[in-house]
Amino acid sequence: TSFSTPKKKKRDDGMREHVTGCARSEGYYKIDKKDKLKYLNNSRAFAEEPPADTQVRNRPPRVPEQRRLLSSFTGSCDSDLLKFNQLKFRKKKLKFCKSHIHDWGLFAMEPIAADEMVIEYVGQNIRQVIADMREKRYEDEGIGSSYMFRVDHDTIIDATKCGNFARFINHSCNPNCYAKVITVESQKKIVIYSKQHINVNEEITYDYKFPIEDVKIPCLCGSENCRGTLN
């Protein structure tokens, strides 16, 4: 028994007519070069000439258009929010190691320009009452360093046991960074900004701005204008 391949007939409009009624059941067949060129020419003409109602005269390229949209978005929205979103997607390269100021410190692994977000101070948001209880408990546990950062009158971020590298930043009377409270989606956050250009392997510092108290905490920053105490 032998099987013969059905012959493909051409219609008046140039399209092939399938004998069995289904192209899938007839397998592959060779297309003449003339038909192939005709098909390619028609497809190119369709791609190069969109319908008249969709044509836009002197339409600019897409890349410059996207840049204009980005610049208009940047100018109309809050710059702190935009920088914070950029910080989440592109974190600064930082490392912590031994510091000449005090114990551990945070250092830059890449150049950081002035007025850049360096890192967010992450921890647990607690109330003043809880902060007082934890401070007493930490003293009993022998934790001498303070990793509590005040956000407002009754909100404190505790990074003692739940935080990130930001808690290793040391105080300096002549710092290269500063802390700023920003609001993101109705939530206050503390972010460390750069005051000036920071070189690779330079230690990240900011002024703790502790309240003045009778019991003084000595400052070891070693800067020329060192106040001598943190508080």
C-alpha positions as CSV (number, residue, x, y, z in Angstrom):
1,T,0.0,0.0,0.0
2,S,1.3,3.4,-0.9
3,F,0.2,6.8,0.2
4,S,0.3,9.8,-2.1
5,T,0.6,13.4,-1.0
6,P,-2.4,15.4,-2.0
7,K,-1.7,18.1,-4.6
8,K,-2.0,21.7,-3.5
9,K,-4.1,23.8,-5.7
10,K,-3.9,27.6,-6.0
11,R,-6.9,29.8,-5.9
12,D,-7.4,32.9,-8.0
13,D,-6.1,35.1,-5.2
14,G,-2.8,33.3,-5.0
15,M,-3.5,31.5,-1.8
16,R,-3.1,27.7,-1.6
17,E,-6.2,25.5,-1.3
18,H,-5.8,22.5,0.9
19,V,-7.5,19.4,-0.6
20,T,-8.2,17.8,2.8
21,G,-9.5,21.0,4.2
22,C,-6.8,21.3,6.9
23,A,-3.2,22.4,6.5
24,R,-2.0,20.4,9.4
25,S,-3.1,17.1,7.9
26,E,-1.2,17.7,4.7
27,G,2.3,18.1,6.1
28,Y,5.0,20.4,4.7
29,Y,5.3,21.4,1.1
30,K,7.8,23.6,-0.8
31,I,6.9,27.2,-1.5
32,D,7.9,28.7,-4.8
33,K,10.4,31.5,-4.7
34,K,8.0,33.8,-6.5
35,D,5.3,33.2,-3.9
36,K,7.9,33.6,-1.1
37,L,9.1,37.0,-2.4
38,K,5.5,38.1,-2.9
39,Y,4.7,37.3,0.7
40,L,7.9,39.0,2.0
41,N,7.3,42.2,0.0
42,N,3.7,42.4,1.3
43,S,4.7,41.9,4.9
44,R,7.5,44.5,4.7
45,A,5.1,47.0,3.1
46,F,2.6,46.4,5.9
47,A,5.3,46.8,8.6
48,E,6.7,50.0,7.1
49,E,3.4,51.7,6.4
50,P,1.0,51.7,9.4
51,P,-2.6,52.7,8.8
52,A,-3.2,56.3,8.1
53,D,-5.1,57.0,11.3
54,T,-2.2,55.7,13.4
55,Q,0.6,57.6,11.7
56,V,2.0,60.5,13.7
57,R,4.0,63.1,11.8
58,N,7.5,63.8,13.1
59,R,7.2,61.4,16.0
60,P,10.3,61.5,18.2
61,P,12.2,58.4,19.1
62,R,11.0,56.4,22.1
63,V,14.2,56.8,24.2
64,P,14.1,60.6,24.3
65,E,10.4,60.4,25.0
66,Q,11.0,58.2,28.0
67,R,13.7,60.5,29.2
68,R,11.4,63.5,29.0
69,L,8.7,61.5,31.0
70,L,11.3,60.6,33.6
71,S,12.5,64.2,34.0
72,S,8.9,65.5,34.3
73,F,8.2,62.8,36.9
74,T,11.3,63.7,38.8
75,G,10.5,67.3,38.9
76,S,6.9,66.8,40.0
77,C,7.3,64.3,42.8
78,D,9.0,64.4,46.2
79,S,12.8,64.1,45.8
80,D,13.2,62.2,49.1
81,L,10.7,59.6,48.0
82,L,12.3,59.2,44.6
83,K,15.8,58.8,46.2
84,F,14.4,56.3,48.7
85,N,12.9,54.1,46.0
86,Q,16.3,54.3,44.1
87,L,18.1,53.3,47.3
88,K,15.9,50.2,47.6
89,F,16.7,49.0,44.1
90,R,20.4,50.1,44.1
91,K,21.9,49.8,47.5
92,K,25.2,51.4,48.3
93,K,28.2,49.1,48.7
94,L,29.2,49.3,52.4
95,K,31.1,47.1,54.8
96,F,31.6,47.1,58.6
97,C,35.0,46.5,60.2
98,K,37.1,47.7,63.0
99,S,37.1,51.5,63.5
100,H,39.7,53.8,65.0
101,I,36.8,55.8,66.5
102,H,35.1,53.1,68.5
103,D,34.8,49.3,68.2
104,W,33.1,48.6,64.8
105,G,32.3,51.1,62.1
106,L,30.7,51.4,58.6
107,F,32.9,52.1,55.6
108,A,32.2,52.9,52.0
109,M,33.2,50.4,49.3
110,E,32.4,52.7,46.5
111,P,32.6,56.5,45.9
112,I,29.5,58.3,47.2
113,A,28.6,61.7,45.9
114,A,27.3,64.5,48.1
115,D,23.6,64.6,49.0
116,E,23.1,60.9,48.3
117,M,21.1,58.5,50.4
118,V,23.6,56.1,52.0
119,I,21.5,53.7,54.0
120,E,18.3,53.5,56.0
121,Y,18.4,53.1,59.8
122,V,16.4,49.9,60.2
123,G,15.0,48.5,63.5
124,Q,11.9,48.0,65.5
125,N,9.5,51.0,65.9
126,I,8.7,51.3,69.6
127,R,7.1,53.8,72.0
128,Q,9.0,55.8,74.6
129,V,7.6,53.7,77.4
130,I,9.0,50.5,75.8
131,A,12.3,52.2,75.0
132,D,12.8,53.0,78.7
133,M,12.1,49.4,79.7
134,R,14.4,48.0,77.1
135,E,17.2,50.4,78.0
136,K,17.1,49.2,81.6
137,R,17.0,45.6,80.4
138,Y,19.9,46.1,78.0
139,E,22.0,47.5,80.9
140,D,21.2,44.5,83.0
141,E,22.3,42.2,80.1
142,G,25.6,44.1,79.8
143,I,24.8,45.7,76.4
144,G,26.7,49.0,76.8
145,S,26.2,50.5,73.3
146,S,23.0,52.3,72.5
147,Y,21.3,51.5,69.2
148,M,18.1,53.5,69.7
149,F,17.3,56.3,67.3
150,R,14.5,58.8,68.1
151,V,12.1,59.5,65.2
152,D,9.7,61.9,67.0
153,H,8.3,62.7,70.4
154,D,7.0,59.1,71.1
155,T,8.5,57.0,68.3
156,I,12.0,55.3,68.6
157,I,13.7,52.9,66.3
158,D,15.5,50.2,68.3
159,A,18.2,48.4,66.2
160,T,19.9,46.7,69.2
161,K,18.8,43.2,68.3
162,C,16.9,43.7,65.0
163,G,18.6,46.1,62.6
164,N,21.1,46.5,59.7
165,F,24.6,47.9,59.1
166,A,23.4,51.4,59.9
167,R,23.7,50.7,63.6
168,F,27.5,50.4,63.2
169,I,27.9,54.1,62.1
170,N,30.0,56.0,64.6
171,H,29.6,59.5,65.9
172,S,31.8,62.3,64.7
173,C,31.9,66.0,65.6
174,N,32.9,66.7,61.9
175,P,30.8,64.0,60.1
176,N,30.6,63.3,56.4
177,C,26.9,62.3,56.7
178,Y,23.7,63.4,58.5
179,A,20.4,61.7,59.5
180,K,17.1,62.9,58.2
181,V,13.5,61.8,59.0
182,I,11.4,61.2,55.8
183,T,7.8,60.0,55.4
184,V,7.2,57.1,53.0
185,E,3.6,55.9,52.7
186,S,2.6,57.6,55.9
187,Q,5.4,55.9,57.8
188,K,8.4,57.8,59.2
189,K,11.8,56.5,58.3
190,I,15.4,57.5,59.2
191,V,17.8,57.7,56.3
192,I,21.5,58.6,56.4
193,Y,22.5,61.2,53.7
194,S,26.0,62.1,52.6
195,K,27.0,65.7,53.4
196,Q,30.0,65.6,51.0
197,H,31.9,63.4,48.6
198,I,32.9,60.1,50.4
199,N,35.9,58.2,49.1
200,V,36.4,54.4,49.0
201,N,37.3,52.9,52.4
202,E,36.3,56.2,54.2
203,E,34.3,55.6,57.4
204,I,30.7,56.7,57.4
205,T,29.9,59.1,60.3
206,Y,27.2,61.4,61.5
207,D,26.5,63.6,64.6
208,Y,24.4,61.7,67.1
209,K,23.1,65.0,68.6
210,F,22.5,63.5,72.0
211,P,20.7,65.8,74.5
212,I,22.9,67.6,77.0
213,E,23.1,65.6,80.3
214,D,25.1,65.9,83.5
215,V,26.7,62.5,83.0
216,K,29.0,63.0,80.0
217,I,29.8,60.4,77.3
218,P,33.4,60.9,76.0
219,C,33.8,61.4,72.3
220,L,36.6,59.6,70.5
221,C,36.1,60.9,67.0
222,G,39.5,62.7,66.9
223,S,38.4,65.5,64.6
224,E,39.9,69.0,64.9
225,N,36.7,70.5,66.2
226,C,35.9,67.6,68.6
227,R,33.6,68.7,71.4
228,G,35.0,66.2,73.7
229,T,31.7,64.6,74.6
230,L,28.7,63.1,72.8
231,N,26.2,64.9,75.1
